[in-house]
Amino acid sequence: MPDMKKFSEPHVLVIPSWYPSNSTDSGGSFFRDQVQCLSNEGVNMGVLVSEVKSIKRFYAQPIFKSNISHEKDGNVNVCRSRSTAWFFFSPNLTAWLWKKRVRRLYDAYVLQHGKPDLIHAHCMLYAGWAALNIKSVTGIPFVVTEHSSQYALRNTSKAQSEMVNEVIAQASQLISVGSVQGEFLSNKFQIAGKRWLTVPNVVNELFLEQEFCETSDSNHFTFCTVSLMTKNKNVELLIQSFYAAYSNNNNLRLRIGGSGVERANLELLARELNISEVVTFDGMISRANVASFMSGCNAFVLSSNYETFGVVLIEAIALGKPVIATDCGGSADIVNQNNDIIVPVENPEMMGQAMSDMAAAKDKFSSQDIRDDCLNRFGCRAISTSLKVIYGDALG
């Protein structure tokens, strides 16, 4: 990380690749959390939201025109458009439409709020591509934070790779949310003179403000997770691991928050292992209820194959909960000796043993120590300080 330098607060315009439709929407909530954090720390923040929905959720919008609205979210000016992903099957057309839509939003924003000093794009495809387009016309520098796991989980097309290389070459600063992700991106897209800095996601203040409470069931040790039920999230591994631990300790319980395409298969697995009575599928947990759901458990488990970061992990430790996580990339920057255990991916025996060990040693964990560690590393002051340095360097 560069040394801190004298720095006056700039006008920063954020371009996220997706963004919550309101304060209770969980989609892209970590983008909003960071924007609100920086705003609270005195940075003049604005946001351009190109809300592009699948053609399956048709808004009856013309292809080249989008309704533009101006909103005030706290002290943050948000300029938003809604449109339809007519060309979701074509990276080139998708990128072209992103440029057009975001440029229209930019022009509308500047008319009301003035020209920004710096643009902060979140994800190279396609917010970074749109920021590059604005730079080419206006000369406004941009930084980009990459959040997406797509580069590790699937191949990008030739056209997408060319766009990414151009974004990397033209960005004033490159940010990854995890050190493992940053190293991967450095190796995949090798451009001389470019390096990836690491700035993690910020934890939402609501999790730090939640009072510590006893679990609703003091007779049992309850693990929980909150996850989409997809192959990558690998909740199957969690259920198999819990089965191994439960076989040695029938006081264990498991609660699973979330839903998805794998839910029916996972419920069937629990029945086949004869643990359906001690494994609860709670369904989708609203953004407003995640903290109370986690608070009702003794420990949190993440079983993903790959994560660039792991927002649910920092939310869990903000609540003072010890965690068990697979070595999925992002967890390496979060899990430490204060909040416990990393296990290999796809190893139910080791994860099951970790669950058994955690339940047996439950008294060794200090909720306050775990929370304090979270605040020091992922709290607003820590993250905003890092980003202000990066903004200062980008502006020269």
HUKAJO-V800376 format. One record per residue. N is the residue number from 1. RES is the residue in three letters. PHI is phi in radians with two decimals (999 if undefined). NEAR is the number of other C-alpha atoms within 10 Angstrom. D_CENTER is the distance of its C-alpha to the mean C-alpha in whole Angstrom. Layout:
((N;RES;PHI;NEAR;D_CENTER) (N;RES;PHI;NEAR;D_CENTER))
This chain:
((1;MET;999;10;21) (2;PRO;-1.09;10;24) (3;ASP;-1.18;8;26) (4;MET;-1.12;13;26) (5;LYS;-2.31;10;28) (6;LYS;-1.05;6;30) (7;PHE;-2.67;12;28) (8;SER;-1.69;11;28) (9;GLU;-1.14;14;25) (10;PRO;-1.58;17;25) (11;HIS;-1.66;17;24) (12;VAL;-1.89;22;20) (13;LEU;-1.87;26;19) (14;VAL;-1.67;26;16) (15;ILE;-2.08;27;15) (16;PRO;-1.54;25;12) (17;SER;-1.36;24;12) (18;TRP;-2.71;19;11) (19;TYR;-2.82;21;11) (20;PRO;-1.07;16;12) (21;SER;-1.37;14;16) (22;ASN;-2.80;11;17) (23;SER;-1.20;12;16) (24;THR;-1.76;12;16) (25;ASP;-1.34;13;14) (26;SER;-1.46;17;10) (27;GLY;-1.18;14;9) (28;GLY;1.26;14;7) (29;SER;-1.07;20;8) (30;PHE;-1.20;17;5) (31;PHE;-1.14;22;8) (32;ARG;-1.11;23;11) (33;ASP;-1.00;18;10) (34;GLN;-1.19;19;11) (35;VAL;-1.06;24;13) (36;GLN;-1.13;20;15) (37;CYS;-1.04;22;15) (38;LEU;-1.10;22;17) (39;SER;-1.08;18;19) (40;ASN;-1.15;17;20) (41;GLU;-1.61;15;21) (42;GLY;1.73;14;23) (43;VAL;-1.44;20;22) (44;ASN;-1.35;19;23) (45;MET;-1.93;24;20) (46;GLY;-2.35;25;20) (47;VAL;-2.38;27;17) (48;LEU;-1.87;28;18) (49;VAL;-2.00;26;17) (50;SER;-1.66;24;18) (51;GLU;-1.51;19;18) (52;VAL;-1.84;20;19) (53;LYS;-1.83;15;20) (54;SER;-1.06;13;21) (55;ILE;-1.05;14;25) (56;LYS;-1.18;9;25) (57;ARG;-2.01;10;24) (58;PHE;-1.08;12;27) (59;TYR;-1.74;13;27) (60;ALA;1.03;9;30) (61;GLN;-1.66;12;29) (62;PRO;-1.06;11;31) (63;ILE;-1.11;13;30) (64;PHE;-1.79;10;30) (65;LYS;-2.18;13;30) (66;SER;-2.28;19;27) (67;ASN;-1.18;11;28) (68;ILE;-1.99;18;26) (69;SER;-2.15;14;26) (70;HIS;-1.97;15;25) (71;GLU;-2.23;12;23) (72;LYS;-2.07;10;23) (73;ASP;-1.96;15;20) (74;GLY;1.17;10;21) (75;ASN;-1.70;14;23) (76;VAL;-1.73;20;20) (77;ASN;-1.51;19;22) (78;VAL;-2.04;20;20) (79;CYS;-1.95;22;22) (80;ARG;-2.24;23;21) (81;SER;-2.25;19;22) (82;ARG;-2.15;17;22) (83;SER;-2.69;23;24) (84;THR;-1.96;21;24) (85;ALA;-1.42;19;23) (86;TRP;-1.13;18;26) (87;PHE;-2.02;16;26) (88;PHE;-1.08;15;23) (89;PHE;-1.52;9;25) (90;SER;-2.17;11;25) (91;PRO;-1.00;18;23) (92;ASN;-1.13;14;26) (93;LEU;-1.22;14;26) (94;THR;-1.05;17;23) (95;ALA;-1.10;21;22) (96;TRP;-1.12;16;26) (97;LEU;-1.18;19;25) (98;TRP;-1.02;22;21) (99;LYS;-1.01;21;24) (100;LYS;-1.13;16;26) (101;ARG;-1.14;26;24) (102;VAL;-1.21;25;22) (103;ARG;-1.10;18;25) (104;ARG;-1.13;17;27) (105;LEU;-1.10;24;24) (106;TYR;-1.04;22;25) (107;ASP;-1.06;13;28) (108;ALA;-1.16;18;28) (109;TYR;-1.13;24;26) (110;VAL;-1.10;12;28) (111;LEU;-1.02;9;31) (112;GLN;-1.66;11;30) (113;HIS;-2.17;11;28) (114;GLY;1.51;12;29) (115;LYS;-1.36;16;28) (116;PRO;-1.32;19;25) (117;ASP;-1.49;17;26) (118;LEU;-2.66;23;22) (119;ILE;-1.95;28;20) (120;HIS;-2.04;24;16) (121;ALA;-1.64;27;14) (122;HIS;-1.97;24;11) (123;CYS;1.53;21;11) (124;MET;-1.15;28;15) (125;LEU;-1.90;22;16) (126;TYR;-2.15;27;17) (127;ALA;-1.14;29;16) (128;GLY;-1.10;31;17) (129;TRP;-1.13;25;20) (130;ALA;-1.17;25;21) (131;ALA;-1.11;31;20) (132;LEU;-1.06;29;23) (133;ASN;-1.10;20;25) (134;ILE;-1.14;20;25) (135;LYS;-1.06;17;26) (136;SER;-1.12;12;29) (137;VAL;-1.68;9;30) (138;THR;-1.87;10;30) (139;GLY;1.43;12;29) (140;ILE;-1.26;17;26) (141;PRO;-1.22;22;24) (142;PHE;-2.43;28;20) (143;VAL;-2.02;26;18) (144;VAL;-2.34;28;15) (145;THR;-1.87;23;11) (146;GLU;-1.72;23;10) (147;HIS;-2.02;21;7) (148;SER;-1.29;19;9) (149;SER;-1.62;13;10) (150;GLN;-1.10;10;13) (151;TYR;-1.22;13;15) (152;ALA;-1.59;15;16) (153;LEU;-1.61;12;16) (154;ARG;-2.68;8;18) (155;ASN;-1.32;10;21) (156;THR;-1.52;14;20) (157;SER;-1.24;10;24) (158;LYS;-1.04;10;26) (159;ALA;-1.10;12;25) (160;GLN;-1.14;18;22) (161;SER;-1.09;16;22) (162;GLU;-1.13;12;25) (163;MET;-1.11;21;23) (164;VAL;-1.06;20;20) (165;ASN;-1.06;15;23) (166;GLU;-1.22;16;24) (167;VAL;-1.08;25;21) (168;ILE;-1.05;23;21) (169;ALA;-1.11;18;24) (170;GLN;-1.68;19;24) (171;ALA;-1.20;22;21) (172;SER;-1.33;20;22) (173;GLN;-2.57;22;19) (174;LEU;-2.02;24;17) (175;ILE;-2.23;23;14) (176;SER;-1.92;26;11) (177;VAL;-1.52;23;8) (178;GLY;-2.54;27;11) (179;SER;-1.18;22;14) (180;VAL;-1.13;20;15) (181;GLN;-1.07;25;13) (182;GLY;-1.07;20;15) (183;GLU;-1.12;15;18) (184;PHE;-1.09;16;17) (185;LEU;-1.15;17;17) (186;SER;-1.07;14;20) (187;ASN;-1.32;10;22) (188;LYS;-1.34;13;21) (189;PHE;-2.08;15;22) (190;GLN;-1.60;13;25) (191;ILE;-2.18;13;26) (192;ALA;-1.00;7;28) (193;GLY;1.44;6;27) (194;LYS;-1.90;16;24) (195;ARG;-2.40;16;21) (196;TRP;-1.75;23;18) (197;LEU;-1.55;20;17) (198;THR;-1.97;21;14) (199;VAL;-2.31;22;12) (200;PRO;-1.24;27;9) (201;ASN;-1.16;23;7) (202;VAL;-1.56;27;9) (203;VAL;-1.43;27;10) (204;ASN;-1.16;22;11) (205;GLU;-1.02;15;15) (206;LEU;-1.05;13;16) (207;PHE;-1.29;21;15) (208;LEU;-1.34;21;17) (209;GLU;-1.56;10;20) (210;GLN;-1.12;14;20) (211;GLU;-1.23;12;24) (212;PHE;-1.17;14;24) (213;CYS;-2.54;12;26) (214;GLU;-1.22;11;28) (215;THR;-1.16;16;27) (216;SER;-1.17;12;29) (217;ASP;-2.20;12;30) (218;SER;-1.33;10;32) (219;ASN;-1.51;9;34) (220;HIS;-2.28;16;31) (221;PHE;-1.75;22;28) (222;THR;-1.94;22;25) (223;PHE;-1.59;26;22) (224;CYS;-2.51;25;19) (225;THR;-2.56;24;16) (226;VAL;-2.26;25;13) (227;SER;-2.84;21;12) (228;LEU;-1.21;20;13) (229;MET;-1.69;21;16) (230;THR;-2.13;15;16) (231;LYS;-1.03;13;18) (232;ASN;-1.14;13;15) (233;LYS;-1.24;19;14) (234;ASN;0.92;21;17) (235;VAL;-1.15;25;18) (236;GLU;-1.00;23;22) (237;LEU;-1.05;23;22) (238;LEU;-1.10;28;21) (239;ILE;-1.14;23;24) (240;GLN;-1.10;19;26) (241;SER;-1.19;23;25) (242;PHE;-1.09;27;26) (243;TYR;-1.02;25;29) (244;ALA;-1.11;19;30) (245;ALA;-1.25;25;30) (246;TYR;-1.14;19;31) (247;SER;-1.05;13;34) (248;ASN;-1.83;12;35) (249;ASN;-2.73;15;34) (250;ASN;-1.42;12;34) (251;ASN;-1.59;14;33) (252;LEU;-1.47;21;29) (253;ARG;-2.41;23;27) (254;LEU;-2.38;25;24) (255;ARG;-2.08;21;22) (256;ILE;-2.09;24;19) (257;GLY;-1.74;20;17) (258;GLY;2.22;17;16) (259;SER;-2.66;18;18) (260;GLY;2.64;13;18) (261;VAL;-1.14;11;21) (262;GLU;-1.62;16;21) (263;ARG;-1.03;18;22) (264;ALA;-1.04;11;26) (265;ASN;-1.14;12;26) (266;LEU;-1.24;18;24) (267;GLU;-1.12;17;27) (268;LEU;-1.11;12;29) (269;LEU;-1.05;16;28) (270;ALA;-1.06;20;29) (271;ARG;-1.19;13;32) (272;GLU;-1.12;10;33) (273;LEU;-1.54;11;32) (274;ASN;1.04;12;34) (275;ILE;-2.17;19;31) (276;SER;-1.11;15;30) (277;GLU;-1.35;10;32) (278;VAL;-2.02;18;30) (279;VAL;-2.01;22;26) (280;THR;-1.89;16;25) (281;PHE;-1.70;16;23) (282;ASP;-1.55;13;22) (283;GLY;1.32;16;20) (284;MET;-1.10;16;17) (285;ILE;-1.87;18;16) (286;SER;-1.14;14;16) (287;ARG;-0.95;13;13) (288;ALA;-1.20;13;17) (289;ASN;-1.89;12;18) (290;VAL;-1.08;18;15) (291;ALA;-1.08;19;16) (292;SER;-1.20;15;20) (293;PHE;-1.10;19;19) (294;MET;-1.13;26;17) (295;SER;-1.10;24;20) (296;GLY;-1.41;18;23) (297;CYS;-2.03;25;22) (298;ASN;-1.55;24;23) (299;ALA;-2.72;25;20) (300;PHE;-1.99;25;17) (301;VAL;-2.24;25;17) (302;LEU;-2.01;26;14) (303;SER;-2.07;29;16) (304;SER;-1.13;25;14) (305;ASN;-1.32;19;15) (306;TYR;-2.63;20;13) (307;GLU;-2.48;25;9) (308;THR;-1.27;23;8) (309;PHE;-2.48;26;6) (310;GLY;2.28;23;6) (311;VAL;-0.99;19;5) (312;VAL;-1.09;18;8) (313;LEU;-1.20;26;10) (314;ILE;-1.26;28;10) (315;GLU;-1.17;25;11) (316;ALA;-1.14;30;14) (317;ILE;-1.28;30;15) (318;ALA;-1.10;30;15) (319;LEU;-1.48;26;18) (320;GLY;1.44;30;20) (321;LYS;-1.61;26;19) (322;PRO;-1.20;27;20) (323;VAL;-2.28;28;17) (324;ILE;-2.12;24;18) (325;ALA;-2.49;26;16) (326;THR;-1.24;27;17) (327;ASP;-1.40;21;17) (328;CYS;-1.78;21;14) (329;GLY;1.94;20;13) (330;GLY;-1.11;23;10) (331;SER;-1.12;27;12) (332;ALA;-1.08;17;15) (333;ASP;-1.59;16;14) (334;ILE;-1.99;24;13) (335;VAL;-1.35;21;16) (336;ASN;-2.52;15;19) (337;GLN;-1.14;8;23) (338;ASN;-1.36;18;22) (339;ASN;-2.20;24;20) (340;ASP;1.84;17;21) (341;ILE;-2.02;21;21) (342;ILE;-1.92;23;19) (343;VAL;-2.19;19;21) (344;PRO;-1.09;15;22) (345;VAL;-1.19;18;20) (346;GLU;1.02;18;22) (347;ASN;-2.36;15;25) (348;PRO;-1.11;22;25) (349;GLU;-1.14;18;28) (350;MET;-1.27;18;26) (351;MET;-1.18;28;24) (352;GLY;-1.07;24;26) (353;GLN;-1.15;17;28) (354;ALA;-1.10;22;25) (355;MET;-1.16;27;25) (356;SER;-1.09;21;29) (357;ASP;-1.12;13;29) (358;MET;-1.13;22;26) (359;ALA;-1.10;20;28) (360;ALA;-1.24;12;31) (361;ALA;-1.93;10;30) (362;LYS;-1.04;13;28) (363;ASP;-1.33;8;31) (364;LYS;-1.42;8;29) (365;PHE;-1.59;16;26) (366;SER;-1.80;15;26) (367;SER;-1.01;17;23) (368;GLN;-1.18;15;24) (369;ASP;-1.11;15;24) (370;ILE;-1.10;22;20) (371;ARG;-1.12;24;19) (372;ASP;-1.04;18;21) (373;ASP;-1.10;18;19) (374;CYS;-1.09;25;16) (375;LEU;-1.05;21;17) (376;ASN;-1.14;12;19) (377;ARG;-1.76;19;16) (378;PHE;-2.17;22;13) (379;GLY;-1.26;23;15) (380;CYS;-1.01;22;15) (381;ARG;-1.07;16;18) (382;ALA;-1.13;15;17) (383;ILE;-1.25;21;14) (384;SER;-1.13;23;16) (385;THR;-1.07;14;19) (386;SER;-1.09;18;17) (387;LEU;-1.20;15;16) (388;LYS;-1.09;20;20) (389;VAL;-1.10;17;22) (390;ILE;-1.12;23;20) (391;TYR;-1.06;25;21) (392;GLY;-1.07;18;24) (393;ASP;-1.17;16;25) (394;ALA;-1.13;17;23) (395;LEU;-1.52;16;26) (396;GLY;1.32;7;29))
